[in-house]
């Protein structure tokens, strides 16, 4: 039987000066992976993603299929995003990138 996913979390880990990796993107990705596993959230997958073009406001985290783009995410924000958004269904407003809005079809 295929694995059924409720959410996918994309964390930018792009290398290079001023890019997400230099701002903690890899640590954010690893913290998401560790926390999702520790909480037994088998219906959520955490994925590294290449450049999202948001260097100035990285690290960027995108929650799919919700279309929520978070900016300047730190490892200290990960627990809040998991509890409030991934588990509770309410995005963390203070971290949402106001420059990007995804709308349905």
N, CA, C and O atoms as CSV, one atom per row, in Angstrom:
chain,resi,resn,atom,element,x,y,z
A,1,UNK,N,N,0.840,-1.171,0.000
A,1,UNK,CA,C,0.000,0.000,0.000
A,1,UNK,C,C,0.896,1.249,0.000
A,1,UNK,O,O,1.866,1.298,0.757
A,2,UNK,N,N,0.596,2.251,-0.824
A,2,UNK,CA,C,1.446,3.443,-0.895
A,2,UNK,C,C,1.349,4.284,0.382
A,2,UNK,O,O,0.340,4.277,1.088
A,3,UNK,N,N,2.408,4.986,0.639
A,3,UNK,CA,C,2.441,5.914,1.772
A,3,UNK,C,C,1.561,7.118,1.445
A,3,UNK,O,O,1.712,7.727,0.386
A,4,UNK,N,N,0.657,7.460,2.336
A,4,UNK,CA,C,-0.229,8.604,2.140
A,4,UNK,C,C,0.322,9.783,2.938
A,4,UNK,O,O,0.505,9.702,4.152
A,5,UNK,N,N,0.582,10.878,2.226
A,5,UNK,CA,C,1.140,12.066,2.862
A,5,UNK,C,C,0.086,13.155,2.961
A,5,UNK,O,O,-0.662,13.405,2.015
A,6,UNK,N,N,0.038,13.792,4.107
A,6,UNK,CA,C,-0.871,14.912,4.342
A,6,UNK,C,C,-0.199,16.245,4.026
A,6,UNK,O,O,-0.843,17.171,3.534
A,7,UNK,N,N,1.092,16.336,4.309
A,7,UNK,CA,C,1.859,17.562,4.086
A,7,UNK,C,C,3.275,17.200,3.629
A,7,UNK,O,O,3.812,16.143,3.961
A,8,UNK,N,N,3.854,18.121,2.854
A,8,UNK,CA,C,5.269,18.045,2.527
A,8,UNK,C,C,5.887,19.382,2.890
A,8,UNK,O,O,5.367,20.439,2.533
A,9,UNK,N,N,6.991,19.326,3.596
A,9,UNK,CA,C,7.709,20.524,4.029
A,9,UNK,C,C,9.003,20.602,3.222
A,9,UNK,O,O,9.858,19.720,3.306
A,10,UNK,N,N,9.130,21.671,2.441
A,10,UNK,CA,C,10.327,21.899,1.646
A,10,UNK,C,C,11.199,22.923,2.367
A,10,UNK,O,O,10.736,24.016,2.694
A,11,UNK,N,N,12.440,22.576,2.610
A,11,UNK,CA,C,13.384,23.483,3.268
A,11,UNK,C,C,14.509,23.802,2.290
A,11,UNK,O,O,15.180,22.895,1.797
A,12,UNK,N,N,14.716,25.072,2.010
A,12,UNK,CA,C,15.798,25.467,1.125
A,12,UNK,C,C,17.136,25.286,1.836
A,12,UNK,O,O,17.342,25.772,2.948
A,13,UNK,N,N,18.036,24.575,1.166
A,13,UNK,CA,C,19.375,24.331,1.715
A,13,UNK,C,C,20.450,24.702,0.693
A,13,UNK,O,O,21.522,24.097,0.670
A,14,UNK,N,N,20.170,25.682,-0.140
A,14,UNK,CA,C,21.075,26.079,-1.211
A,14,UNK,C,C,22.345,26.718,-0.663
A,14,UNK,O,O,22.301,27.601,0.193
A,15,UNK,N,N,23.478,26.246,-1.183
A,15,UNK,CA,C,24.784,26.794,-0.818
A,15,UNK,C,C,25.071,28.088,-1.562
A,15,UNK,O,O,24.469,28.377,-2.596
A,16,UNK,N,N,25.995,28.852,-1.020
A,16,UNK,CA,C,26.451,30.068,-1.687
A,16,UNK,C,C,26.289,31.264,-0.776
A,16,UNK,O,O,25.469,31.268,0.142
A,17,UNK,N,N,27.084,32.270,-1.049
A,17,UNK,CA,C,27.066,33.472,-0.234
A,17,UNK,C,C,25.670,34.093,-0.201
A,17,UNK,O,O,25.064,34.343,-1.243
A,18,UNK,N,N,25.172,34.336,1.004
A,18,UNK,CA,C,23.866,34.943,1.179
A,18,UNK,C,C,22.687,34.020,0.931
A,18,UNK,O,O,21.540,34.465,0.956
A,19,UNK,N,N,22.951,32.746,0.691
A,19,UNK,CA,C,21.885,31.779,0.401
A,19,UNK,C,C,21.442,31.087,1.689
A,19,UNK,O,O,22.039,31.277,2.748
A,20,UNK,N,N,20.402,30.295,1.581
A,20,UNK,CA,C,19.769,29.704,2.768
A,20,UNK,C,C,20.700,28.834,3.613
A,20,UNK,O,O,20.618,28.863,4.841
A,21,UNK,N,N,21.581,28.061,2.976
A,21,UNK,CA,C,22.479,27.193,3.757
A,21,UNK,C,C,23.359,28.015,4.694
A,21,UNK,O,O,23.606,27.605,5.828
A,22,UNK,N,N,23.833,29.167,4.233
A,22,UNK,CA,C,24.708,29.985,5.075
A,22,UNK,C,C,23.937,30.680,6.189
A,22,UNK,O,O,24.532,31.213,7.125
A,23,UNK,N,N,22.606,30.673,6.083
A,23,UNK,CA,C,21.756,31.312,7.102
A,23,UNK,C,C,21.092,30.274,8.017
A,23,UNK,O,O,20.206,30.609,8.803
A,24,UNK,N,N,21.525,29.020,7.910
A,24,UNK,CA,C,20.986,27.983,8.784
A,24,UNK,C,C,19.965,27.055,8.146
A,24,UNK,O,O,19.291,26.304,8.850
A,25,UNK,N,N,19.841,27.094,6.830
A,25,UNK,CA,C,18.857,26.273,6.137
A,25,UNK,C,C,19.009,24.777,6.373
A,25,UNK,O,O,18.016,24.069,6.540
A,26,UNK,N,N,20.242,24.293,6.386
A,26,UNK,CA,C,20.458,22.855,6.619
A,26,UNK,C,C,20.049,22.464,8.036
A,26,UNK,O,O,19.461,21.404,8.250
A,27,UNK,N,N,20.361,23.320,8.994
A,27,UNK,CA,C,19.988,23.043,10.389
A,27,UNK,C,C,18.471,23.046,10.553
A,27,UNK,O,O,17.926,22.229,11.294
A,28,UNK,N,N,17.791,23.955,9.869
A,28,UNK,CA,C,16.324,24.005,9.899
A,28,UNK,C,C,15.761,22.710,9.317
A,28,UNK,O,O,14.872,22.098,9.908
A,29,UNK,N,N,16.278,22.293,8.161
A,29,UNK,CA,C,15.849,21.043,7.531
A,29,UNK,C,C,16.036,19.855,8.478
A,29,UNK,O,O,15.126,19.044,8.652
A,30,UNK,N,N,17.214,19.758,9.084
A,30,UNK,CA,C,17.495,18.644,9.988
A,30,UNK,C,C,16.576,18.669,11.213
A,30,UNK,O,O,16.107,17.621,11.658
A,31,UNK,N,N,16.322,19.850,11.752
A,31,UNK,CA,C,15.433,19.983,12.918
A,31,UNK,C,C,14.019,19.541,12.547
A,31,UNK,O,O,13.373,18.837,13.322
A,32,UNK,N,N,13.531,19.945,11.373
A,32,UNK,CA,C,12.214,19.481,10.925
A,32,UNK,C,C,12.196,17.959,10.829
A,32,UNK,O,O,11.271,17.318,11.327
A,33,UNK,N,N,13.210,17.377,10.194
A,33,UNK,CA,C,13.265,15.915,10.045
A,33,UNK,C,C,13.245,15.232,11.411
A,33,UNK,O,O,12.484,14.290,11.629
A,34,UNK,N,N,14.082,15.710,12.324
A,34,UNK,CA,C,14.176,15.109,13.658
A,34,UNK,C,C,12.865,15.228,14.428
A,34,UNK,O,O,12.414,14.265,15.048
A,35,UNK,N,N,12.257,16.408,14.386
A,35,UNK,CA,C,11.011,16.646,15.138
A,35,UNK,C,C,9.830,15.869,14.566
A,35,UNK,O,O,9.032,15.310,15.319
A,36,UNK,N,N,9.715,15.830,13.247
A,36,UNK,CA,C,8.629,15.079,12.615
A,36,UNK,C,C,8.754,13.590,12.978
A,36,UNK,O,O,7.758,12.935,13.284
A,37,UNK,N,N,9.966,13.074,12.943
A,37,UNK,CA,C,10.193,11.667,13.296
A,37,UNK,C,C,9.901,11.433,14.779
A,37,UNK,O,O,9.217,10.473,15.132
A,38,UNK,N,N,10.417,12.309,15.648
A,38,UNK,CA,C,10.225,12.153,17.093
A,38,UNK,C,C,8.751,12.197,17.484
A,38,UNK,O,O,8.337,11.541,18.440
A,39,UNK,N,N,7.963,12.970,16.744
A,39,UNK,CA,C,6.537,13.101,17.046
A,39,UNK,C,C,5.689,12.040,16.348
A,39,UNK,O,O,4.471,11.997,16.525
A,40,UNK,N,N,6.333,11.188,15.559
A,40,UNK,CA,C,5.616,10.112,14.884
A,40,UNK,C,C,4.649,10.600,13.812
A,40,UNK,O,O,3.610,9.980,13.581
A,41,UNK,N,N,4.987,11.707,13.158
A,41,UNK,CA,C,4.114,12.274,12.129
A,41,UNK,C,C,4.430,11.627,10.774
A,41,UNK,O,O,5.038,12.249,9.903
A,42,UNK,N,N,4.013,10.385,10.615
A,42,UNK,CA,C,4.344,9.600,9.430
A,42,UNK,C,C,3.677,10.120,8.159
A,42,UNK,O,O,4.061,9.730,7.056
A,43,UNK,N,N,2.685,10.991,8.301
A,43,UNK,CA,C,1.992,11.526,7.123
A,43,UNK,C,C,2.571,12.870,6.665
A,43,UNK,O,O,1.968,13.581,5.862
A,44,UNK,N,N,3.751,13.199,7.192
A,44,UNK,CA,C,4.459,14.424,6.794
A,44,UNK,C,C,5.861,14.040,6.347
A,44,UNK,O,O,6.556,13.286,7.027
A,45,UNK,N,N,6.265,14.565,5.201
A,45,UNK,CA,C,7.617,14.316,4.705
A,45,UNK,C,C,8.355,15.653,4.633
A,45,UNK,O,O,7.778,16.677,4.266
A,46,UNK,N,N,9.627,15.624,4.987
A,46,UNK,CA,C,10.465,16.828,4.976
A,46,UNK,C,C,11.534,16.638,3.909
A,46,UNK,O,O,12.249,15.636,3.898
A,47,UNK,N,N,11.631,17.619,3.011
A,47,UNK,CA,C,12.484,17.508,1.839
A,47,UNK,C,C,13.376,18.734,1.703
A,47,UNK,O,O,12.946,19.862,1.944
A,48,UNK,N,N,14.634,18.494,1.311
A,48,UNK,CA,C,15.508,19.606,0.939
A,48,UNK,C,C,15.101,20.077,-0.446
A,48,UNK,O,O,14.726,19.270,-1.296
A,49,UNK,N,N,15.174,21.367,-0.671
A,49,UNK,CA,C,14.852,21.912,-1.983
A,49,UNK,C,C,15.937,22.892,-2.380
A,49,UNK,O,O,16.570,23.518,-1.529
A,50,UNK,N,N,16.145,23.019,-3.685
A,50,UNK,CA,C,17.109,23.978,-4.199
A,50,UNK,C,C,16.567,25.394,-4.096
A,50,UNK,O,O,15.540,25.640,-3.464
A,51,UNK,N,N,17.256,26.290,-4.709
A,51,UNK,CA,C,16.972,27.713,-4.592
A,51,UNK,C,C,15.527,28.079,-4.924
A,51,UNK,O,O,14.973,27.644,-5.933
A,52,UNK,N,N,14.939,28.883,-4.056
A,52,UNK,CA,C,13.576,29.377,-4.247
A,52,UNK,C,C,13.581,30.841,-4.701
A,52,UNK,O,O,12.522,31.429,-4.921
A,53,UNK,N,N,14.770,31.423,-4.839
A,53,UNK,CA,C,14.877,32.813,-5.273
A,53,UNK,C,C,14.583,33.815,-4.173
A,53,UNK,O,O,14.370,34.996,-4.448
A,54,UNK,N,N,14.570,33.357,-2.938
A,54,UNK,CA,C,14.234,34.232,-1.810
A,54,UNK,C,C,15.440,34.476,-0.900
A,54,UNK,O,O,15.308,34.466,0.324
A,55,UNK,N,N,16.607,34.694,-1.494
A,55,UNK,CA,C,17.858,34.821,-0.727
A,55,UNK,C,C,17.773,35.838,0.399
A,55,UNK,O,O,18.254,35.581,1.503
A,56,UNK,N,N,17.180,36.965,0.141
A,56,UNK,CA,C,17.149,38.058,1.121
A,56,UNK,C,C,16.367,37.700,2.371
A,56,UNK,O,O,16.601,38.284,3.429
A,57,UNK,N,N,15.442,36.752,2.273
A,57,UNK,CA,C,14.593,36.428,3.422
A,57,UNK,C,C,14.708,34.957,3.831
A,57,UNK,O,O,13.820,34.429,4.500
A,58,UNK,N,N,15.797,34.298,3.431
A,58,UNK,CA,C,15.986,32.890,3.797
A,58,UNK,C,C,16.445,32.749,5.225
A,58,UNK,O,O,16.833,33.728,5.861
A,59,UNK,N,N,16.402,31.548,5.725
A,59,UNK,CA,C,15.960,30.312,5.115
A,59,UNK,C,C,14.449,30.280,4.851
A,59,UNK,O,O,13.634,30.724,5.659
A,60,UNK,N,N,14.124,29.731,3.676
A,60,UNK,CA,C,12.742,29.598,3.249
A,60,UNK,C,C,12.246,28.186,3.522
A,60,UNK,O,O,12.956,27.208,3.286
A,61,UNK,N,N,11.020,28.092,4.023
A,61,UNK,CA,C,10.346,26.813,4.241
A,61,UNK,C,C,8.976,26.924,3.583
A,61,UNK,O,O,8.249,27.890,3.812
A,62,UNK,N,N,8.626,25.932,2.766
A,62,UNK,CA,C,7.353,25.914,2.055
A,62,UNK,C,C,6.553,24.700,2.521
A,62,UNK,O,O,7.075,23.585,2.565
A,63,UNK,N,N,5.294,24.919,2.867
A,63,UNK,CA,C,4.420,23.811,3.273
A,63,UNK,C,C,3.430,23.554,2.144
A,63,UNK,O,O,2.629,24.414,1.778
A,64,UNK,N,N,3.513,22.346,1.609
A,64,UNK,CA,C,2.642,21.905,0.512
A,64,UNK,C,C,1.659,20.876,1.052
A,64,UNK,O,O,2.084,20.043,1.853
A,65,UNK,N,N,0.424,20.862,0.693
A,65,UNK,CA,C,-0.203,21.594,-0.394
A,65,UNK,C,C,-0.800,22.931,0.026
A,65,UNK,O,O,-1.582,23.509,-0.728
A,66,UNK,N,N,-0.456,23.434,1.196
A,66,UNK,CA,C,-1.079,24.652,1.727
A,66,UNK,C,C,-0.664,25.926,1.000
A,66,UNK,O,O,-1.362,26.937,1.066
A,67,UNK,N,N,0.476,25.877,0.305
A,67,UNK,CA,C,0.941,27.073,-0.391
A,67,UNK,C,C,1.467,28.141,0.538
A,67,UNK,O,O,1.468,29.322,0.191
A,68,UNK,N,N,1.913,27.744,1.711
A,68,UNK,CA,C,2.456,28.700,2.684
A,68,UNK,C,C,3.973,28.744,2.542
A,68,UNK,O,O,4.645,27.714,2.604
A,69,UNK,N,N,4.503,29.954,2.350
A,69,UNK,CA,C,5.940,30.183,2.269
A,69,UNK,C,C,6.356,30.940,3.526
A,69,UNK,O,O,5.907,32.059,3.770
A,70,UNK,N,N,7.216,30.314,4.312
A,70,UNK,CA,C,7.754,30.966,5.500
A,70,UNK,C,C,9.116,31.562,5.181
A,70,UNK,O,O,9.858,31.043,4.347
A,71,UNK,N,N,9.430,32.659,5.858
A,71,UNK,CA,C,10.712,33.329,5.640
A,71,UNK,C,C,11.485,33.437,6.950
A,71,UNK,O,O,10.906,33.439,8.036
A,72,UNK,N,N,12.802,33.525,6.820
A,72,UNK,CA,C,13.719,33.701,7.944
A,72,UNK,C,C,13.448,32.700,9.070
A,72,UNK,O,O,13.423,33.058,10.248
A,73,UNK,N,N,13.250,31.456,8.687
A,73,UNK,CA,C,12.961,30.407,9.659
A,73,UNK,C,C,14.249,29.992,10.358
A,73,UNK,O,O,15.283,29.796,9.720
A,74,UNK,N,N,14.170,29.862,11.675
A,74,UNK,CA,C,15.308,29.392,12.473
A,74,UNK,C,C,14.939,28.057,13.107
A,74,UNK,O,O,13.774,27.658,13.095
A,75,UNK,N,N,15.930,27.373,13.659
A,75,UNK,CA,C,15.640,26.103,14.335
A,75,UNK,C,C,14.680,26.319,15.503
A,75,UNK,O,O,13.920,25.418,15.856
A,76,UNK,N,N,14.711,27.493,16.095
A,76,UNK,CA,C,13.799,27.791,17.204
A,76,UNK,C,C,12.345,27.935,16.756
A,76,UNK,O,O,11.438,27.835,17.582
A,77,UNK,N,N,12.111,28.166,15.471
A,77,UNK,CA,C,10.751,28.296,14.930
A,77,UNK,C,C,10.126,26.959,14.550
A,77,UNK,O,O,8.908,26.864,14.401
A,78,UNK,N,N,10.941,25.937,14.395
A,78,UNK,CA,C,10.468,24.656,13.865
A,78,UNK,C,C,9.360,24.043,14.716
A,78,UNK,O,O,8.337,23.624,14.174
A,79,UNK,N,N,9.539,23.982,16.028
A,79,UNK,CA,C,8.520,23.407,16.909
A,79,UNK,C,C,7.193,24.130,16.801
A,79,UNK,O,O,6.137,23.498,16.806
A,80,UNK,N,N,7.239,25.449,16.704
A,80,UNK,CA,C,6.020,26.248,16.573
A,80,UNK,C,C,5.308,25.964,15.246
A,80,UNK,O,O,4.084,25.836,15.211
A,81,UNK,N,N,6.070,25.867,14.167
A,81,UNK,CA,C,5.475,25.564,12.862
A,81,UNK,C,C,4.841,24.174,12.889
A,81,UNK,O,O,3.742,23.979,12.369
A,82,UNK,N,N,5.529,23.220,13.490
A,82,UNK,CA,C,4.972,21.861,13.555
A,82,UNK,C,C,3.691,21.849,14.383
A,82,UNK,O,O,2.663,21.347,13.929
A,83,UNK,N,N,3.748,22.397,15.588
A,83,UNK,CA,C,2.573,22.368,16.473
A,83,UNK,C,C,1.403,23.164,15.921
A,83,UNK,O,O,0.282,22.663,15.834
A,84,UNK,N,N,1.672,24.398,15.551
A,84,UNK,CA,C,0.596,25.297,15.165
A,84,UNK,C,C,0.077,25.018,13.755
A,84,UNK,O,O,-1.134,25.015,13.531
A,85,UNK,N,N,0.984,24.782,12.803
A,85,UNK,CA,C,0.558,24.627,11.412
A,85,UNK,C,C,0.373,23.161,11.013
A,85,UNK,O,O,-0.722,22.760,10.618
A,86,UNK,N,N,1.428,22.369,11.113
A,86,UNK,CA,C,1.348,21.001,10.616
A,86,UNK,C,C,0.379,20.142,11.419
A,86,UNK,O,O,-0.327,19.308,10.851
A,87,UNK,N,N,0.338,20.337,12.730
A,87,UNK,CA,C,-0.578,19.568,13.579
A,87,UNK,C,C,-1.903,20.317,13.759
A,87,UNK,O,O,-2.975,19.731,13.608
A,88,UNK,N,N,-1.826,21.611,14.080
A,88,UNK,CA,C,-3.017,22.385,14.410
A,88,UNK,C,C,-3.762,22.998,13.233
A,88,UNK,O,O,-4.913,23.409,13.377
A,89,UNK,N,N,-3.116,23.062,12.067
A,89,UNK,CA,C,-3.784,23.580,10.887
A,89,UNK,C,C,-3.816,25.095,10.737
A,89,UNK,O,O,-4.465,25.618,9.831
A,90,UNK,N,N,-3.110,25.809,11.632
A,90,UNK,CA,C,-3.116,27.276,11.572
A,90,UNK,C,C,-1.692,27.779,11.298
A,90,UNK,O,O,-0.813,27.639,12.148
A,91,UNK,N,N,-1.463,28.364,10.109
A,91,UNK,CA,C,-0.126,28.853,9.792
A,91,UNK,C,C,0.388,29.872,10.818
A,91,UNK,O,O,-0.391,30.575,11.461
A,92,UNK,N,N,1.693,29.933,10.951
A,92,UNK,CA,C,2.349,30.861,11.870
A,92,UNK,C,C,2.483,32.203,11.144
A,92,UNK,O,O,3.418,32.409,10.370
A,93,UNK,N,N,1.552,33.095,11.399
A,93,UNK,CA,C,1.440,34.360,10.658
A,93,UNK,C,C,2.719,35.185,10.666
A,93,UNK,O,O,3.077,35.759,9.637
A,94,UNK,N,N,3.412,35.262,11.783
A,94,UNK,CA,C,4.585,36.132,11.891
A,94,UNK,C,C,5.736,35.701,10.979
A,94,UNK,O,O,6.647,36.486,10.717
A,95,UNK,N,N,5.697,34.453,10.494
A,95,UNK,CA,C,6.773,33.942,9.644
A,95,UNK,C,C,6.399,33.863,8.165
A,95,UNK,O,O,7.254,33.567,7.331
A,96,UNK,N,N,5.142,34.123,7.832
A,96,UNK,CA,C,4.711,34.014,6.440
A,96,UNK,C,C,5.353,35.118,5.600
A,96,UNK,O,O,5.395,36.280,6.004
A,97,UNK,N,N,5.845,34.737,4.438
A,97,UNK,CA,C,6.447,35.684,3.503
A,97,UNK,C,C,5.310,36.436,2.806
A,97,UNK,O,O,4.577,35.845,2.014
A,98,UNK,N,N,5.156,37.733,3.092
A,98,UNK,CA,C,4.040,38.498,2.503
A,98,UNK,C,C,4.220,38.754,1.006
A,98,UNK,O,O,3.284,39.199,0.343
A,99,UNK,N,N,5.399,38.482,0.471
A,99,UNK,CA,C,5.674,38.723,-0.943
A,99,UNK,C,C,5.188,37.588,-1.837
A,99,UNK,O,O,5.174,37.727,-3.060
A,100,UNK,N,N,4.784,36.455,-1.230
A,100,UNK,CA,C,4.370,35.293,-2.018
A,100,UNK,C,C,3.015,34.817,-1.543
A,100,UNK,O,O,2.815,34.529,-0.363
A,101,UNK,N,N,2.093,34.739,-2.476
A,101,UNK,CA,C,0.765,34.228,-2.173
A,101,UNK,C,C,0.432,33.174,-3.217
A,101,UNK,O,O,0.489,33.438,-4.418
A,102,UNK,N,N,0.087,31.990,-2.758
A,102,UNK,CA,C,-0.287,30.900,-3.645
A,102,UNK,C,C,-1.792,30.729,-3.558
A,102,UNK,O,O,-2.352,30.618,-2.468
A,103,UNK,N,N,-2.437,30.709,-4.699
A,103,UNK,CA,C,-3.890,30.520,-4.714
A,103,UNK,C,C,-4.228,29.253,-5.475
A,103,UNK,O,O,-3.491,28.838,-6.369
A,104,UNK,N,N,-5.343,28.644,-5.118
A,104,UNK,CA,C,-5.788,27.428,-5.794
A,104,UNK,C,C,-6.319,27.742,-7.180
A,104,UNK,O,O,-6.776,28.851,-7.456
A,105,UNK,N,N,-6.245,26.713,-8.066
A,105,UNK,CA,C,-6.680,26.721,-9.430
A,105,UNK,C,C,-7.653,27.731,-9.775
A,105,UNK,O,O,-8.081,27.808,-10.927
